[in-house]
Amino acid sequence: MNNNELPTRLVKACDSEKNALKNMFQLYLHDLSAYTTNLNINADGIFENNDIDTYYEKDTLIPMVIQHNNMISGFILLNTPPYASQGYNYYINDFFVLRKFRGKGVGNTAAEELFRAYPGKYAMVQLIKNDVAINFWKRVLNENGFEFEEKEVIIDGDACIFHGLLV
């Protein structure tokens, strides 16, 4: 690796990565199921609310893969209007890093690359019981100098924390 390369990078997902995203989305939903009663597997052992195809059909939805040392290590599903919260340029719908890559700065670097590649006003929501995600976003937003609001909201019957950038 030369000095200009970062071991972690964020790239827009291509068609050939759709199945990888679908598979990782199952892992993501499995992780989230610990914090909500709204996520359950079907008789085949699969979480059914897999929206990855939609991200390949609409220009206003952006699927991205996180790569670390040229290995897929996670994903970000980014929404733009009209699929972003009102008053925001972007809504981070889903953000996932495989457990193997957690705690190594992969998520931080991916978030920073996202903010650089898509400058604007962001919103994101975490389930209130998911302290790890809430603390991750608070740390990332603070470290990047963003002013943000934080408030409790209810989404689909779940208590959540909403983070919205003020600038």
C-alpha positions in Angstrom: 0.0 0.0 0.0 1.4 3.4 -0.9 1.1 6.5 1.3 -1.8 7.9 -0.7 -4.0 4.8 -0.1 -6.3 4.4 2.9 -6.9 0.9 4.2 -10.6 1.8 4.5 -12.6 3.4 1.6 -16.2 3.9 0.7 -17.4 3.2 -2.9 -20.8 3.3 -4.6 -22.0 -0.3 -4.8 -22.1 -1.7 -8.3 -24.5 -4.3 -9.6 -22.1 -7.2 -9.0 -22.2 -6.3 -5.3 -25.9 -6.5 -4.9 -25.9 -10.0 -3.6 -23.2 -9.2 -1.1 -25.3 -6.3 0.2 -28.3 -8.5 0.5 -26.4 -11.0 2.5 -24.8 -8.4 4.7 -28.2 -6.8 5.2 -29.4 -10.1 6.8 -26.5 -9.8 9.3 -27.4 -6.2 9.9 -31.0 -7.0 10.6 -29.9 -9.8 12.9 -27.8 -7.3 14.9 -30.8 -4.9 15.1 -33.2 -7.6 16.2 -31.5 -7.5 19.6 -33.0 -4.0 20.1 -36.5 -4.3 18.7 -39.4 -6.8 18.6 -40.3 -5.6 15.1 -37.6 -7.8 13.4 -38.3 -11.5 13.1 -37.2 -14.2 10.7 -39.7 -16.1 8.5 -40.1 -19.9 8.3 -37.0 -20.1 6.1 -34.9 -18.3 8.7 -34.6 -15.0 6.7 -35.5 -11.4 7.6 -37.9 -10.4 4.9 -37.6 -6.6 4.9 -34.6 -6.5 2.6 -34.9 -3.3 0.6 -31.6 -3.6 -1.3 -33.2 -3.9 -4.7 -34.9 -0.5 -4.3 -31.5 1.1 -3.9 -30.6 -0.1 -7.3 -33.8 1.1 -8.9 -34.0 4.8 -7.7 -31.4 7.4 -8.4 -32.2 9.1 -5.1 -31.1 6.1 -3.1 -27.4 5.4 -2.9 -26.0 2.0 -1.9 -22.4 2.0 -0.9 -19.9 -0.6 0.3 -17.2 -0.1 2.9 -14.0 -1.7 1.9 -11.1 -2.4 4.3 -7.8 -3.7 2.8 -9.8 -4.4 -0.4 -12.3 -6.6 1.4 -16.0 -5.7 1.7 -16.4 -4.8 5.4 -19.8 -3.2 5.5 -22.3 -0.9 3.8 -24.1 2.4 3.9 -27.5 2.9 2.4 -27.9 6.7 1.9 -31.2 8.4 1.0 -31.6 11.8 -0.7 -34.9 13.7 -1.1 -37.7 12.8 -1.3 -36.4 9.8 0.8 -34.5 12.0 3.3 -36.1 13.6 6.3 -37.6 17.0 5.5 -35.0 19.8 5.6 -32.1 17.4 5.1 -29.9 16.6 2.1 -29.2 13.1 3.3 -30.6 10.4 5.5 -28.3 7.6 6.6 -30.9 4.8 6.4 -28.6 2.0 7.3 -24.9 1.8 8.3 -23.3 -1.5 9.0 -19.8 -2.7 9.7 -19.1 -6.5 10.0 -18.1 -7.4 13.5 -14.6 -8.5 12.4 -13.9 -4.9 11.4 -15.5 -3.1 14.4 -13.3 -1.2 16.8 -10.6 -0.7 14.2 -11.7 2.7 12.9 -13.4 1.3 9.8 -16.8 2.8 10.6 -15.2 6.2 11.6 -13.3 6.4 8.3 -16.3 5.3 6.3 -18.5 8.0 7.9 -15.8 10.7 7.3 -15.5 9.7 3.7 -19.3 9.8 3.4 -19.4 13.4 4.7 -16.6 14.4 2.3 -18.1 12.7 -0.7 -21.6 14.0 -0.1 -21.4 17.3 1.7 -24.7 18.6 3.2 -27.1 18.3 6.0 -27.5 14.8 7.4 -30.1 13.0 9.6 -29.9 9.5 11.1 -31.8 7.4 13.6 -30.8 4.7 16.0 -32.9 2.4 18.2 -32.8 3.8 21.7 -31.6 0.5 23.1 -28.6 0.4 20.7 -26.2 2.3 22.9 -23.2 1.3 20.7 -24.7 3.0 17.6 -25.9 6.0 19.5 -22.4 6.5 21.0 -20.7 5.9 17.7 -22.7 8.6 15.9 -22.3 11.1 18.8 -18.5 10.5 18.7 -18.2 10.7 14.9 -20.3 13.9 14.7 -18.4 15.5 17.6 -15.0 14.5 16.1 -15.9 16.0 12.8 -17.0 19.3 14.4 -20.7 19.0 13.5 -23.3 20.7 15.5 -26.3 18.5 15.8 -29.6 18.1 17.5 -30.6 14.9 19.4 -34.1 14.0 20.2 -36.2 11.0 21.1 -38.7 9.9 18.4 -41.0 6.9 18.0 -40.7 5.0 14.7 -42.9 2.0 14.0 -43.5 1.7 17.8 -39.8 1.8 18.7 -38.2 4.5 20.8 -35.3 5.9 18.7 -32.7 8.7 18.9 -32.7 11.1 16.0 -29.5 13.0 15.2 -29.8 15.9 12.8 -27.0 18.1 11.7 -27.7 21.8 12.3 -25.3 23.1 9.6 
